[in-house]
């Protein structure tokens, strides 16, 4: 599996053993849509988050490695390898790491039920919070009509999204010269274009309906690159966002309280050099 193919020897000395202890201690962390293998993955920001957070369970909620783009063109800088090493290091040091594949890393669905380097590969999972709520964890692509019924259209959207983010890269290079923080054009369009807003709303409702049929209190997903936490017809809907546009994660505190962490706000600004093209869900 690709995660293991990119790991170093476990007997190597850990260069991070001497680093300061994590500043964010929580019970559970959910992250998704890293899109490792694309220039748009903001790997340095992700590494800073992973170094600062300590948890009992870490969910990788799909689209961790972007097989779609890697098949088109190989892209794998050291920072992306460092993310893989950090995830494996957490598993080695006692964090339970669960990978739930998405559509971009669907190759991992061949290994459901297996454990690689301490990482459990599961189709989905029911997580029980400290306060007793049951949350269904799934990537969410199975509730995307475009992915399920017209995959060619998903590939086309993938290409168009990449083009938008290439424009976004040039825009943010200009903003950086003016001392302005990173700004996502694709995220802006997603929130402002009527059809995009409708797509997001339909997706959220579909996932919440399925969670209801499963008899759980809520659902945690990714896929649409839009962090959100709200109640839909009595079901708690949580989307942990992404590490291409929004730099967000969902965390569970020791008392069961859930919170979306916006890492771009905590770090003030994301350098424009990391805001390069990625892929659409």
C-alpha positions, -999 to +999 in steps of 0.1 A: +000+000+000+012+035-008+014+046+028+039+019+036+058+023+004+067+058+014+077+051+050+112+051+063+127+023+084+110+024+118+143+019+135+155+054+123+160+080+150+129+102+153+141+138+146+109+151+163+116+135+196+133+167+208+106+190+197+083+208+222+052+188+233+019+193+215-001+223+225-035+209+214-046+178+234-080+163+224-097+130+224-103+126+187-093+143+154-109+140+120-091+153+089-098+146+052-091+158+017-054+163+022-048+155-016-012+145-011+003+142-045-010+175-058+007+209-057-024+223-040-019+202-008-008+227+019+015+202+034+036+226+055+005+239+073-008+203+078+025+193+093+024+222+117-011+211+128+000+174+132+029+185+153+007+206+176-021+181+181-022+150+203-051+126+203-062+091+212-078+085+178-070+101+144-095+096+116-083+101+080-116+106+063-107+100+027-089+116-002-056+115+017-035+105-013-047+118-046-045+088-070-064+107-097-037+133-102-008+109-096-020+088-125-019+119-147+013+133-135+037+123-107+041+149-080+056+140-046+078+166-028+095+159+005+069+177+025+042+152+013+065+124+024+070+141+057+032+141+063+031+103+057+059+098+081+042+119+107+010+100+104+028+067+107+048+080+136+017+089+155+004+053+149+037+039+161+035+060+193+000+048+204-025+069+185-052+048+168-052+059+132-081+049+110-082+055+072-115+056+055-109+058+017-125+084-005-129+086-043-095+100-050-078+072-029-103+045-039-074+022-045-072+017-007-107+001-008-090-030-020-075-033+015-105-028+038-101-046+071-063-046+069-038-028+090-007-012+075+020+003+097-006+007+125-032+023+102-066+005+101-083+007+067-121+007+071-151+013+048-167+035+075-169+035+113-192+043+142-174+065+167-188+070+202-180+103+218-171+108+255-207+120+262-222+089+246-232+101+211-227+078+182-213+094+150-211+076+117-178+084+099-177+082+061-159+101+033-192+109+016-185+103-021-212+076-022-238+104-018-224+124-046-246+118-077-219+131-101-194+106-087-218+077-087-237+083-120-213+103-143-177+098-133-165+113-165-182+145-154-163+143-121-130+140-140-140+171-161-149+190-129-116+179-115-097+194-144-117+227-143-112+230-106-074+225-111-075+254-136-093+277-112-067+269-085-039+277-110-055+312-114-057+313-076-020+306-073-011+336-094-036+358-075-021+348-042+014+354-054+003+390-061-014+392-027+017+379-009+038+407-025+013+432-010+016+415+024-020+401+022-030+367+036-040+337+015-074+339-001-092+310-019-110+319-051-124+284-054-138+286-018-154+320-026-170+306-057-183+276-039-200+298-013-214+324-039-224+305-070-260+294-067-256+259-082-225+252-060-244+262-029-273+240-039-249+211-045-234+214-010-269+217+006-282+186-013-251+166-003-254+175+034-291+166+034-284+132+017-257+123+042-278+133+071-307+112+059-285+081+056-272+087+091-308+088+104-315+054+088-284+040+106-298+051+140-269+073+150-268+108+165-247+123+138-223+119+109-187+131+102-176+133+065-154+152+041-155+152+003-169+186-005-141+207+010-166+227+031-162+226+068-195+227+086-212+216+118-250+220+121-281+200+129-302+187+099-336+173+109-323+162+143-290+147+130-257+164+138-239+169+105-201+175+107-178+181+078-141+184+087-133+204+055-100+200+037-062+209+036-063+225+002-086+255+006-098+259+042-072+241+064-097+227+089-101+198+111-129+185+134-118+176+170-135+161+200-125+174+234-122+152+265-158+160+275-172+150+241-176+186+228-170+189+191-152+218+175-140+228+140-104+240+141-096+266+115-058+262+113-054+291+089-068+314+116-045+300+142-014+305+121-026+340+109-019+335+072-009+307+049+021+314+026+010+318-010+037+293-021+016+265-007-016+277-024-011+258-057-034+237-079-052+207-063-081+186-073-119+187-069-138+162-050 
